[in-house]
Structure formats: C-alpha cells, structure tokens
Amino acid sequence: MEPRMNLFANETGAKIGKRIFAVSQVIHESSLPKPTQELVQLRASQINGCGFCVDIHGKDAAAAGETAARLNLVAAWRHSTVFSQAERAALALTEEGTRIIDGYEGVSDETWDQVRKHYDDDQTIALVSLIAMINATNRLGVILNNQGGSYEPGNLATIAG
C-alpha cells in the first residue's frame, strides 16, 4: 500500500509538520525521562494502529538502549514486571488519554493521582502534551496511510524536514 499523500511535499503540510516537530522537540528536551517518552509514544501508536509511528518509536527506543523485553511487553504492560511504578502511571495515562472516548469519565482520578505522585509539574505537562502530540501524529499517519518498516533509527528530524 502506498501513502496517500506526502505531508512534507505540500507547502501547508510542511509548515504543519515542522510545527508538530518543534512542539515534540520541546517535550523531548523536558525533564520527562527519555525512556518514558518512547514507551508512551510506542503504546499510543500501538493502540491507534499507526505502523509508521510504532516503527519509529520502537527502533529509536531500541537504539537508545531499551531492552527487547520491555519493548515487547509495552502492549501488555499491566501483566508484566519490567516497568517502574512511574512508567506504569505514564502508560495508564497514555491508554486512558488515547482511548478517551472509551472511558466513561475519560482519565480516571486514580490514574491522575498516580501520575502526580511520580512526576513534577513540568514532567506532567510534558507527559500530557506528549500524549496529545503522538495521538495527533498517529492520526496523520493512519489517515495518510504512512507505512512502517523502513525507518532508520535516529532519522526522525530528517523526516520532518
């Protein structure tokens, strides 16, 4: 299957893509731990069925030293022992924030309390923003039919132009 459109080959699309990348860079430079950032992006991308983003975040996490066991267990994090309590809180927020329509109350108070227990204000804002941004990026990828499989680790900046 071929992509429907190259976002960056269009003037408006390129402007949008660069701004999304710029916001993502602010989040990346925050004090939110980098492994948590990759796990969150990988989990949201799995939920949203975005092969392009699963490919990017799985490979970038592995290149940064993430273990195969943790990467393989992200989809089943609730039934594994390889994630810290802080990571589990971030993954719970990711799932609830990504599946917001599926939850009666959206993000639960219990999940929010766990996030606040483990992350300071700056990290919490970065985490919430990361979840919002990866969901937007996933939707672009799925709508435009971007395929996973050919990403080379560390090349995200070149994709964003």
PLY file of the C-alpha trace (Angstrom):
ply
format ascii 1.0
element vertex 161
property float x
property float y
property float z
element edge 160
property int vertex1
property int vertex2
end_header
0.00 0.00 0.00
1.28 3.42 -0.89
0.94 6.55 1.24
-1.96 8.72 0.11
0.00 11.95 0.35
3.41 13.18 1.45
2.71 15.75 4.15
6.09 17.40 3.62
5.77 17.68 -0.17
2.98 20.22 0.30
3.71 23.78 1.49
0.91 23.81 4.07
1.67 20.25 5.15
5.36 21.04 5.57
4.53 24.02 7.79
2.24 21.89 9.93
4.74 19.05 10.13
7.56 21.37 11.17
5.43 22.89 13.91
4.42 19.48 15.23
8.09 18.51 15.23
9.00 21.74 17.05
6.47 21.01 19.83
7.81 17.46 20.02
11.33 18.83 20.44
10.24 20.94 23.44
8.79 17.80 25.02
11.89 15.76 24.16
14.10 18.38 25.84
11.97 18.37 29.01
12.90 16.53 32.20
10.39 13.75 31.44
12.65 10.66 31.25
13.52 9.71 27.66
12.68 6.01 28.11
9.23 7.01 29.38
8.76 9.25 26.36
9.49 6.41 23.94
7.32 3.91 25.83
4.39 6.35 25.85
4.74 7.07 22.12
5.04 3.38 21.33
1.97 2.44 23.39
-0.26 5.17 21.92
0.90 4.24 18.41
0.07 0.58 19.05
-3.42 1.48 20.27
-4.00 3.73 17.24
-2.67 1.17 14.77
-0.05 3.54 13.34
2.63 1.25 11.92
4.74 4.22 10.85
4.97 5.55 14.44
5.34 2.08 16.01
8.31 1.57 13.68
9.87 4.92 14.61
9.45 4.72 18.37
10.28 1.03 18.70
13.51 1.45 16.73
14.53 4.72 18.38
13.92 3.21 21.83
15.99 0.14 20.96
18.78 2.32 19.56
18.76 4.30 22.83
19.30 1.09 24.80
15.75 0.00 25.62
15.59 -3.78 26.13
13.74 -6.12 23.82
11.79 -7.46 26.80
10.41 -4.04 27.71
9.61 -3.16 24.09
7.85 -6.48 23.58
5.85 -6.06 26.78
4.62 -2.48 26.27
1.35 -3.75 24.79
0.86 -5.97 27.88
2.42 -3.66 30.48
-0.29 -4.37 33.06
0.74 -8.03 33.03
4.49 -7.62 33.29
7.11 -6.85 35.91
9.57 -4.82 33.84
8.12 -1.32 34.28
8.58 1.02 37.25
5.60 2.46 39.10
6.24 5.82 37.42
6.27 4.20 33.97
3.10 2.28 34.79
1.40 5.57 35.72
2.53 7.13 32.43
1.33 4.11 30.44
-2.05 4.16 32.22
-2.43 7.87 31.40
-1.42 7.13 27.81
-4.08 4.47 27.44
-6.82 6.50 29.11
-5.85 9.67 27.22
-5.69 7.83 23.91
-8.92 5.91 24.44
-10.67 8.92 25.91
-13.95 8.17 24.14
-14.00 4.62 25.53
-13.86 5.72 29.16
-16.95 6.87 30.97
-15.04 9.63 32.73
-12.02 9.96 30.43
-8.88 9.91 32.56
-9.61 8.47 35.99
-8.75 10.28 39.20
-6.77 7.20 40.28
-4.56 7.39 37.20
-4.13 11.14 37.57
-3.16 10.73 41.23
-0.54 8.14 40.28
0.91 10.44 37.62
1.12 13.33 40.08
2.77 11.05 42.65
5.64 10.29 40.26
6.02 13.40 38.08
6.54 17.08 38.91
4.58 19.87 37.20
6.96 20.23 34.23
7.12 16.48 33.66
3.33 16.17 33.93
2.76 18.93 31.36
5.34 17.28 29.09
3.64 13.89 29.53
0.13 15.20 28.82
1.43 17.15 25.81
3.34 14.12 24.55
0.20 12.00 24.66
-1.74 14.68 22.77
1.01 15.10 20.17
1.55 11.40 19.49
-2.18 10.93 19.09
-2.26 13.77 16.52
0.75 12.31 14.74
-0.80 8.83 14.75
-3.93 10.18 13.15
-1.93 11.90 10.42
-0.01 8.69 9.79
-3.10 6.47 9.63
-5.19 8.88 7.54
-2.33 9.42 5.07
-1.58 5.66 5.08
2.09 6.03 6.06
3.62 2.56 6.33
6.03 1.26 8.94
9.09 -0.82 8.27
11.68 1.36 6.56
12.59 3.82 9.32
16.26 4.09 10.24
16.82 4.88 13.95
17.69 8.49 14.70
16.31 9.90 11.44
13.12 11.50 12.75
14.49 15.01 12.23
15.14 14.27 8.55
11.55 13.07 8.06
10.23 16.35 9.50
12.34 18.33 7.06
0 1
1 2
2 3
3 4
4 5
5 6
6 7
7 8
8 9
9 10
10 11
11 12
12 13
13 14
14 15
15 16
16 17
17 18
18 19
19 20
20 21
21 22
22 23
23 24
24 25
25 26
26 27
27 28
28 29
29 30
30 31
31 32
32 33
33 34
34 35
35 36
36 37
37 38
38 39
39 40
40 41
41 42
42 43
43 44
44 45
45 46
46 47
47 48
48 49
49 50
50 51
51 52
52 53
53 54
54 55
55 56
56 57
57 58
58 59
59 60
60 61
61 62
62 63
63 64
64 65
65 66
66 67
67 68
68 69
69 70
70 71
71 72
72 73
73 74
74 75
75 76
76 77
77 78
78 79
79 80
80 81
81 82
82 83
83 84
84 85
85 86
86 87
87 88
88 89
89 90
90 91
91 92
92 93
93 94
94 95
95 96
96 97
97 98
98 99
99 100
100 101
101 102
102 103
103 104
104 105
105 106
106 107
107 108
108 109
109 110
110 111
111 112
112 113
113 114
114 115
115 116
116 117
117 118
118 119
119 120
120 121
121 122
122 123
123 124
124 125
125 126
126 127
127 128
128 129
129 130
130 131
131 132
132 133
133 134
134 135
135 136
136 137
137 138
138 139
139 140
140 141
141 142
142 143
143 144
144 145
145 146
146 147
147 148
148 149
149 150
150 151
151 152
152 153
153 154
154 155
155 156
156 157
157 158
158 159
159 160
